[in-house]
Amino acid sequence: MNEPVHLPQKPVRKAVAKPGKTAPNRTNDPARTMAGILEVAMAEFAEKGLSGARIDAIAETTHTSKRMIYYYFGSKEGLYVAVLEESYRRVRAIEAELHLDDLAPVQALQRLTEFTFDHHLGNEAYIRLVMNENIQRGQYLAQSKSIQELNVPVISSLQRLYDRGVASGVFRAGLDPIDIHASISALTFFNVSNRHTFGLIFKNAGQSKQAQALRRQNIVELIVRFVCV
């Protein structure tokens, strides 16, 4: 009986990636990957600012690569702008769910102020990002193509709210909704942005839950008294 003949096998050629910009083959869910990168980058930029943040650290924490991050966001600065946009998008998305149009004018103004206070108090990373970008004089936020559109709804909503209040005789005429928005932001922003220095100087005065609840109530009252007749 003849012995079986073993023919030599042809060597298997490994596929070689073609040069050029190709999508990283690390995930089948790019949206999820980008969301994860944004989440980690938000904390990194908030803590260290643009200059101090490291793409290597973001890549390591997200179990991705610098190449993948640059593929999705173009550059470190591009990722930073995307983080700023996402920060504003989140707060505006929640504001849209407050249903202010369904509330009486004074109640709606109270709800908006309370939400802004609570959001800022619970999101120090957002406050630090805004502070850092102001140190940069807004030059990176100015590069965003969507930041204006993202923030139009809050002023439009406040305009409708204010107009209803004026028409019903509970709000005084002649106020600018952007100025009302600025006043709400100023009072609630300072509560977080300056809490470390303020707490140090005044020996942590106003840092307890009870003190924050009273501060929240006082800010709401300040805004309502400012707007009402």
GISULTA-V111266 format. One record per helix or strand. SS is the DSSP state (a for helix, b for strand). FROM is the first residue (numbers start at 0). TO is the last residue. If there is no record, write none. Layout:
# GISULTA-V111266
SS&FROM&TO / SS&FROM&TO
This chain:
# GISULTA-V111266
a&29&51 / a&54&61 / a&65&72 / a&75&94 / a&99&101 / a&104&121 / a&123&134 / a&140&142 / a&146&166 / b&170&170 / a&176&192 / a&194&200 / a&208&226 / b&227&227
